Amino acid sequence: MAQRRINAILNHLAGSDDLNHEIDYNNPAERYSLRPNLTSAESQHQLVLTDNKSGQKWNLPAPDTDTNGPISTVQFVVLPKSKTANSLTVLDNRTGKLYEIAIEDDTIPALKFKSMIGPNKKEGIRVYDPAYQNTAVARSKITEIDGAAGILRYRGYPIEELAEKSNYLEVSYLLIFGELPNKVQYERWSNEIMHHTYIHIRVMDLMKSFNYDAHPMGMFISSISAMSTYHPEANPALAGNDMYKVSATARTKQIVRLLGKVPTVAACCYRHRIGRPYNYPQSNLGYCENFLYMLDHLSEENYMPNAKLARALDVLFILHADHELNCSTAAMRHIGSTLVDPYSAVAGAASALYGPLHGGANEAVLRMLEEIGKPENVAEFLEQVKQRKRRLMGFGHRIYKNYDPRARIIRQVAYEVFEICGREPLIEVAIELERIALSDEYFIKRKLYPNVDFYSGLIYKSMGFPTDFFPVLFAIPRVSGWLAHWVESITNPAAKIWRPRQVYVGEGKRSYVPMEHRSIPEPGENDESGFDMEIHYDLSKRSAAATYEGKYRKPELKA
């Protein structure tokens, strides 16, 4: 009976008025107690359920006792108080088994569900979570985000303090190694990075081979990927060992190379688009000053970028250095789990950043502001947003349900840049949009606040960067965050290659049908496979009129 008391499943008998009471499902273990009925031999197969709050009692059949009459669909479970308060108790209604799962850091291990195997099943339960909306795939010490409170910290340091007092190279060291560097460490760190700013001449030749209108991000990704071929000693596949798991020296060598060369590659992408020769790096300049020099220097003597603009860019780089497991960082960890070289992994992460839903968000904000045009048009635009006729870009975030802390900082940076480069006309539209949205109950209720993309595009536009260069400006600083996650993931003793599972919902077993027996759609019928040959039929009018073997002819439609 003790075991029954622990795992008792109590069924409500249909039509039993005695059980028509309010059940406290929130804390049944403390509210209710369950004891065997020992008052008579006839009642030995009964249990007494007692409401400890009201004193009311009910006689119920024991779980393994047959009952007369139908069983209702309403059920509840009286569970024992767990030995561990911080745990989750799961009842599998398919088998009647109870499982206790420990909760650590507000998470439960997904592998625990593998042991929950139903009748006539070979495997346990899988957790279905499309787009990783509520799945934690790593324990990390790098970046902390409290979306409800609007908090962002790198290694415990508030982003506000770092943006005010630090610089990008110092923050990079912090992200990768876990602590702020002392003076000796910082000087060696920055010197090593600036020493590795030159890129192989063949990488430059590769970039020169791109078409003049190639997208800068496409050139950036291709060039970073190509760099791995010029450092064969950095490729574990060629070395035949797991060098980066066991050697901190091997990791650090490639880290300083990447951090040093990434701005050079980015500057060459920019210069290529405007038809100017590439500039060589200047090791006597700071990280962001050197980047601006490579972008803009022509034939001027003693060219020195504006210090305030360099500092503004430095702050932007700090704000974009890391943001937990966003899409591109998750891609970096995923690719890195194969133990591939870091150049290939960074190129893969940058490819994820290339997508308009990730790295192109600030460009979308600019397009929206340009479409609104004037501050007086904002109210009408927001009404259309409420009616789901338009999309509000630069507001809201998957994680933040409060004001993005980076947005507050970047707003101030915007005004500092405008003092030098001139006030961007669209800033008035942005200010009015923010003012109305933050005072409108519709957006307040949905916790839609400005995010980091809302003002960053305006800053870059004011500084003279073309919109298609924005993703590159996002990628440069994010490399340090990617590398920090790469180091953390591959040095984890429990690390394994990432291999998500799927839920197969396709066809069952089918037999192969020879091609001559497969049906052909009648003219005008849709091809069920979804393959549209029209999009591939791209001939000139002359070729369309010509005759030749293997020519595809569109089916004639019946009149």
C-alpha positions in Angstrom: 0.0 0.0 0.0 3.0 2.3 0.6 3.9 2.1 -3.1 0.3 2.8 -4.0 0.3 5.9 -1.8 3.4 7.2 -3.6 2.2 6.5 -7.2 -1.6 6.7 -6.8 -3.7 7.7 -9.8 -7.1 8.6 -8.5 -9.9 8.4 -11.0 -13.1 10.5 -10.6 -16.1 8.2 -10.8 -18.7 9.7 -13.3 -21.6 11.2 -11.5 -20.0 11.1 -8.0 -21.2 14.3 -6.3 -18.7 13.7 -3.4 -15.9 14.5 -5.8 -17.4 17.7 -7.2 -15.1 20.0 -5.3 -12.3 22.4 -6.3 -9.1 20.5 -6.6 -5.9 22.3 -5.8 -3.7 21.2 -8.7 -0.9 23.7 -7.8 0.4 21.9 -4.7 -1.5 18.6 -4.3 1.3 16.9 -2.3 0.8 19.3 0.6 -2.9 20.0 0.3 -4.0 16.4 0.2 -3.0 13.2 2.0 -3.7 9.6 1.0 -4.1 6.7 3.4 -5.4 3.1 3.1 -8.9 2.6 4.6 -8.4 0.1 7.5 -11.8 0.4 9.1 -13.1 -2.9 7.8 -12.1 -5.9 5.8 -14.6 -4.9 3.1 -12.9 -1.5 2.7 -9.3 -2.8 2.5 -9.1 -2.1 -1.2 -10.1 1.5 -0.6 -8.1 4.7 -0.1 -9.1 7.7 2.0 -8.3 11.0 0.3 -8.2 13.9 2.9 -8.3 17.6 2.1 -5.9 18.9 4.8 -7.3 22.4 4.4 -11.0 21.7 4.9 -10.8 18.2 6.6 -13.2 16.7 4.0 -12.6 13.0 3.2 -13.5 10.8 0.3 -13.3 7.0 0.0 -11.9 6.0 -3.3 -11.0 2.7 -5.0 -7.3 1.8 -5.0 -5.6 2.2 -8.4 -5.5 -1.5 -9.0 -9.1 -2.2 -8.0 -11.9 -2.6 -10.6 -14.6 0.0 -10.4 -18.2 -0.4 -11.3 -19.4 2.1 -13.9 -17.7 4.4 -16.3 -14.5 6.4 -15.5 -14.5 10.1 -16.3 -11.7 11.7 -18.2 -10.8 14.0 -15.3 -7.8 12.7 -13.3 -5.4 14.0 -10.8 -2.4 12.7 -9.0 -1.4 12.9 -5.4 2.4 12.8 -5.3 4.7 12.4 -2.4 6.9 15.3 -1.5 10.1 14.9 -3.4 13.4 14.5 -1.6 14.7 17.3 -3.8 12.5 20.3 -3.9 14.1 21.6 -7.1 12.8 18.9 -9.4 10.1 18.1 -11.9 7.7 15.1 -11.6 6.3 13.8 -14.8 3.5 11.3 -15.2 3.4 9.3 -18.4 -0.3 8.6 -18.9 0.5 6.0 -21.5 2.2 3.8 -19.0 1.2 5.2 -15.6 4.9 5.6 -14.7 6.2 8.6 -12.7 9.6 10.2 -13.4 11.5 12.7 -11.3 13.8 15.0 -13.1 16.2 17.3 -11.4 16.0 21.0 -12.2 19.3 22.9 -12.5 19.6 26.5 -13.5 15.9 26.4 -14.5 16.6 23.7 -17.0 16.0 20.0 -17.3 18.2 17.6 -19.3 16.4 16.6 -22.5 18.1 13.1 -22.5 15.9 12.2 -19.4 13.0 11.9 -21.8 14.7 9.1 -23.7 13.8 6.7 -20.9 10.1 7.5 -21.3 9.1 4.7 -23.7 5.5 4.2 -24.5 3.8 0.8 -25.2 4.9 -0.7 -28.5 7.5 2.0 -28.9 11.2 1.4 -29.5 12.5 4.8 -28.6 11.7 7.4 -25.9 10.2 10.8 -26.1 12.0 13.6 -28.1 11.6 17.2 -27.3 10.1 19.0 -30.4 11.2 22.7 -30.4 11.3 24.2 -33.9 13.7 27.2 -34.2 15.1 26.5 -30.7 12.5 28.8 -29.1 12.9 27.2 -25.6 16.0 25.0 -25.9 19.3 25.6 -24.2 22.1 23.8 -26.0 25.0 25.0 -24.0 26.1 26.1 -20.5 28.0 29.3 -21.0 30.0 31.8 -18.9 30.4 34.4 -21.6 27.3 36.6 -21.9 24.3 37.0 -19.6 21.0 38.4 -20.8 18.0 39.1 -18.6 15.4 39.9 -21.2 12.7 40.9 -18.7 14.9 43.4 -16.9 16.8 44.6 -20.0 20.2 43.5 -18.7 23.3 42.5 -20.8 26.6 41.6 -19.3 29.9 40.3 -20.7 31.5 37.9 -18.2 29.6 39.7 -15.4 30.4 43.3 -16.5 27.4 45.5 -17.5 27.5 46.5 -21.1 27.0 50.1 -20.0 30.3 50.2 -18.1 32.2 48.5 -20.9 30.9 50.9 -23.5 31.8 53.8 -21.4 35.2 52.8 -20.0 36.6 50.0 -22.2 37.6 49.5 -25.8 36.9 46.7 -28.4 40.3 44.9 -28.1 40.0 44.8 -24.3 36.4 43.5 -24.5 37.6 40.9 -27.0 40.2 39.7 -24.5 37.5 39.6 -21.8 35.1 37.6 -23.9 37.7 35.0 -25.0 39.7 34.6 -21.8 37.2 35.4 -19.2 38.9 38.3 -17.4 40.0 41.8 -18.1 43.7 41.9 -19.1 46.3 43.7 -17.0 48.5 46.2 -18.6 51.2 43.7 -19.7 48.6 41.3 -21.1 46.7 44.0 -22.9 49.9 45.5 -24.6 50.9 42.0 -25.8 47.4 41.2 -26.9 46.9 44.3 -28.9 50.4 44.2 -30.4 49.9 40.6 -31.5 46.6 41.4 -33.2 47.9 44.5 -35.0 51.0 42.4 -36.0 48.7 40.0 -37.9 46.6 42.6 -39.9 48.3 41.8 -43.2 46.5 39.2 -45.4 48.1 36.9 -48.0 48.5 38.6 -51.4 46.7 35.7 -53.0 43.6 36.5 -50.8 43.8 40.0 -52.2 44.0 38.5 -55.7 40.9 36.4 -55.0 39.0 39.5 -53.9 40.1 41.4 -57.0 38.5 38.6 -59.1 35.0 39.3 -57.8 32.7 41.3 -60.0 32.6 45.0 -59.3 29.1 44.9 -57.9 29.6 41.7 -55.8 27.9 42.0 -52.4 30.5 42.9 -49.7 29.3 40.2 -47.4 29.7 37.6 -50.1 33.3 38.7 -50.7 33.9 38.8 -46.9 32.7 35.2 -46.4 34.6 33.8 -49.4 37.8 35.5 -48.3 37.7 34.4 -44.7 37.0 30.8 -45.9 39.9 31.0 -48.4 42.3 32.1 -45.6 42.2 28.6 -44.2 43.9 27.3 -47.3 46.9 29.7 -46.7 47.4 28.3 -43.2 47.5 24.5 -43.6 49.1 24.1 -40.2 45.8 25.5 -38.8 43.7 22.8 -40.3 43.1 19.8 -37.9 42.0 17.7 -40.9 45.5 18.0 -42.4 47.4 17.9 -39.1 45.5 14.7 -38.2 44.8 15.7 -34.6 42.5 17.7 -32.3 45.0 20.5 -31.9 42.5 23.1 -30.7 41.1 20.9 -28.0 44.5 20.3 -26.4 46.6 23.3 -27.2 45.8 26.8 -25.9 48.8 28.1 -27.9 47.3 26.7 -31.2 44.0 28.4 -30.4 45.4 31.7 -29.5 47.6 31.9 -32.6 44.5 31.6 -34.9 42.5 33.9 -32.7 44.9 36.8 -33.0 45.3 36.1 -36.8 41.6 36.3 -37.3 41.0 39.4 -35.2 43.9 41.1 -37.0 42.9 40.1 -40.5 39.1 40.5 -40.4 39.2 44.4 -40.6 41.6 44.2 -43.5 39.4 41.8 -45.4 36.4 44.0 -44.7 38.2 47.2 -45.9 39.3 45.5 -49.1 35.6 44.5 -49.7 34.7 48.1 -49.4 37.5 49.4 -51.6 36.7 46.8 -54.2 33.1 48.1 -54.6 34.2 51.6 -55.3 37.1 50.7 -57.6 40.0 51.9 -55.4 43.3 50.1 -54.7 43.5 48.3 -51.4 45.2 50.0 -48.5 47.7 48.2 -46.3 47.2 48.3 -42.5 49.0 50.7 -40.2 50.2 49.1 -37.0 50.8 52.4 -35.4 47.0 53.1 -35.3 44.4 51.7 -33.0 42.1 48.9 -34.1 39.2 51.1 -35.3 41.5 53.9 -36.5 43.3 51.4 -38.6 40.1 50.1 -40.1 38.9 53.7 -41.0 42.4 54.4 -42.5 42.2 51.3 -44.8 38.7 52.3 -45.8 39.3 56.0 -46.7 43.0 56.9 -47.2 43.8 58.0 -50.7 47.0 59.9 -51.4 47.0 62.3 -48.4 50.1 62.5 -46.3 49.9 61.7 -42.6 46.3 60.7 -42.9 44.6 60.3 -39.5 41.0 59.3 -39.1 38.8 61.4 -36.8 39.3 60.3 -33.3 35.6 60.8 -32.3 34.4 58.7 -35.2 36.9 56.0 -34.3 35.7 56.0 -30.7 32.0 55.8 -31.9 32.9 52.8 -34.1 34.7 51.3 -31.1 31.6 51.6 -29.0 29.5 50.1 -31.7 31.9 47.2 -32.0 31.7 46.6 -28.2 27.9 46.5 -28.4 27.9 44.0 -31.2 30.7 41.8 -29.9 28.5 39.1 -28.5 24.8 38.4 -27.8 24.6 34.9 -26.4 23.4 32.1 -28.7 22.0 34.1 -31.6 21.7 32.4 -35.0 25.3 33.0 -36.2 26.8 32.2 -32.8 24.8 29.0 -32.6 26.1 28.2 -36.2 29.7 28.9 -35.0 29.3 26.4 -32.1 27.5 23.9 -34.4 30.3 24.0 -37.1 33.0 24.1 -34.5 31.7 20.9 -32.9 33.2 19.1 -35.9 36.6 20.4 -34.8 37.0 22.2 -38.2 39.5 25.0 -38.4 38.3 28.4 -37.1 38.5 30.1 -40.5 35.9 27.8 -41.9 33.8 28.1 -38.8 33.9 31.9 -38.8 33.0 31.9 -42.5 30.0 29.6 -41.7 28.9 31.9 -38.9 29.2 34.9 -41.1 27.0 33.2 -43.7 24.3 32.9 -41.1 24.7 36.6 -40.3 24.3 37.4 -44.0 20.6 36.6 -43.8 18.2 39.5 -43.8 16.5 38.3 -40.5 19.9 38.5 -38.7 22.5 40.8 -40.0 20.3 42.8 -42.3 17.9 44.1 -39.7 19.3 47.6 -39.5 19.1 48.0 -43.2 15.4 47.1 -43.0 15.0 49.8 -40.4 16.5 52.4 -42.8 14.1 51.3 -45.6 11.2 51.6 -43.2 12.2 55.1 -42.1 12.7 56.2 -45.7 9.3 54.8 -46.6 7.7 56.8 -43.8 9.5 59.9 -45.0 8.4 62.6 -42.6 7.6 62.7 -38.8 4.0 63.7 -39.5 3.5 60.4 -41.3 4.5 58.2 -38.3 1.1 58.1 -36.7 -0.6 56.8 -39.8 2.2 54.2 -40.3 1.8 52.9 -36.8 -2.0 52.5 -37.3 -1.2 50.4 -40.3 1.1 48.3 -38.2 -1.7 47.7 -35.7 -3.9 46.6 -38.6 -1.1 44.2 -39.7 -0.7 45.9 -43.0 2.9 47.0 -42.3 5.8 45.7 -40.3 7.5 47.7 -37.6 11.3 47.1 -37.9 13.8 47.8 -35.2 11.3 47.1 -32.4 11.0 44.0 -30.3 13.4 41.1 -29.7 13.3 37.4 -29.3 15.0 37.7 -25.9 14.4 41.3 -24.6 10.9 42.1 -23.2 12.2 45.4 -22.1 14.3 48.2 -23.6 17.4 46.7 -25.2 20.2 48.1 -23.1 22.4 48.5 -26.3 19.7 50.7 -27.9 20.1 53.3 -25.1 23.8 53.5 -25.6 23.7 53.6 -29.4 21.1 56.4 -29.3 23.7 58.6 -27.5 26.4 57.5 -30.0 24.2 58.6 -32.8 24.0 62.2 -31.6 27.8 62.3 -31.2 28.3 61.1 -34.8 25.7 63.6 -36.1 27.7 66.4 -34.5 30.6 65.5 -36.8 29.0 64.1 -39.9 25.8 66.1 -39.9 22.3 65.2 -38.6 20.8 62.4 -40.6 17.4 63.7 -41.8 15.7 60.3 -40.9 16.6 60.8 -37.3 13.6 63.0 -36.8 11.4 60.2 -38.2 13.1 57.7 -35.8 12.6 60.0 -32.8 8.9 60.5 -33.5 8.4 56.8 -34.2 10.0 55.9 -30.9 8.1 58.6 -29.0 4.7 57.5 -30.2 5.3 53.7 -30.0 6.6 53.9 -26.4 3.4 55.8 -25.4 1.0 53.6 -27.2 -0.8 50.9 -25.2 -0.8 48.6 -28.2 3.0 48.4 -28.3 3.5 48.6 -24.5 1.2 45.6 -24.0 3.2 43.6 -26.5 6.5 44.7 -24.9 7.8 46.2 -28.2 10.8 48.4 -27.4 13.6 49.7 -29.7 16.4 47.3 -30.2 20.0 47.8 -31.2 19.2 47.8 -34.9 16.9 50.8 -34.6 19.7 53.4 -34.4 22.8 51.6 -35.7 21.7 51.9 -39.4 21.3 55.7 -39.0 24.8 56.0 -37.5 26.4 53.9 -40.3 24.4 55.9 -42.9 25.5 59.2 -41.4 29.1 58.0 -41.5 28.8 57.4 -45.2 28.6 53.6 -45.3 26.4 52.1 -48.0 23.6 49.9 -46.7 24.9 46.7 -48.3 28.1 47.1 -46.1 26.1 47.0 -42.9 26.3 43.2 -42.4 30.1 43.4 -42.7 30.2 46.1 -40.0 28.1 43.7 -37.9 30.5 40.7 -38.6 33.8 42.4 -37.8 33.1 42.9 -34.0 31.0 39.7 -33.7 34.1 37.6 -34.7 35.4 38.0 -31.1 32.2 36.7 -29.7 32.2 33.8 -32.2 35.7 32.9 -31.2 34.9 33.1 -27.5 32.1 30.6 -28.0 34.3 28.4 -30.1 36.9 28.2 -27.4 34.3 27.5 -24.7 32.6 24.8 -26.7 35.6 22.8 -27.9 37.4 22.9 -24.5 34.3 21.5 -22.7 35.3 18.0 -21.7 31.7 16.8 -22.4 31.7 18.3 -25.9 30.3 16.2 -28.7 29.5 16.9 -32.3 26.1 18.6 -32.6 23.5 16.3 -34.1 19.8 17.4 -33.6 17.1 15.0 -34.2 14.0 15.4 -36.4 10.4 14.2 -36.3 9.8 12.4 -39.5 6.3 13.1 -40.9 6.8 12.0 -44.6 5.6 9.1 -46.6 5.8 5.5 -45.3 7.6 2.8 -47.2 7.1 3.0 -51.0 8.2 0.8 -53.9 10.3 2.1 -56.7 8.3 2.8 -59.9 10.2 2.7 -63.2 10.2 6.0 -65.1 8.1 4.7 -68.0 5.3 3.9 -65.6 5.2 7.3 -63.8 2.4 9.6 -64.7 2.9 12.8 -66.6 0.7 15.9 -65.7 -1.7 16.9 -68.4 -1.1 20.4 -69.9 -2.3 22.9 -67.4 -2.1 20.6 -64.4 0.3 21.5 -61.6 3.4 19.5 -61.0 2.9 18.0 -57.5 6.6 17.9 -56.9 6.8 21.7 -56.9 9.5 21.8 -59.5 8.8 24.8 -61.8 10.7 24.4 -65.1 9.6 27.9 -66.2 12.1 29.5 -64.0 14.9 27.6 -65.7 13.8 28.3 -69.2 15.8 31.5 -69.8 16.7 31.5 -73.5 17.2 34.5 -75.8 14.5 35.0 -78.4 17.0 33.8 -81.0 17.7 30.5 -79.1 14.0 30.1 -78.5 13.4 30.2 -82.2 16.3 27.8 -83.0 16.1 24.1 -83.3 18.5 21.7 -81.6 18.7 18.3 -79.9 17.4 18.1 -76.3 15.5 21.4 -76.5 12.8 21.7 -73.9 9.4 22.6 -75.3 6.7 24.0 -73.1 3.5 22.0 -73.4 0.7 23.6 -75.5 -2.3 24.6 -73.5 -5.6 23.3 -74.7 -8.0 26.0 -76.0 
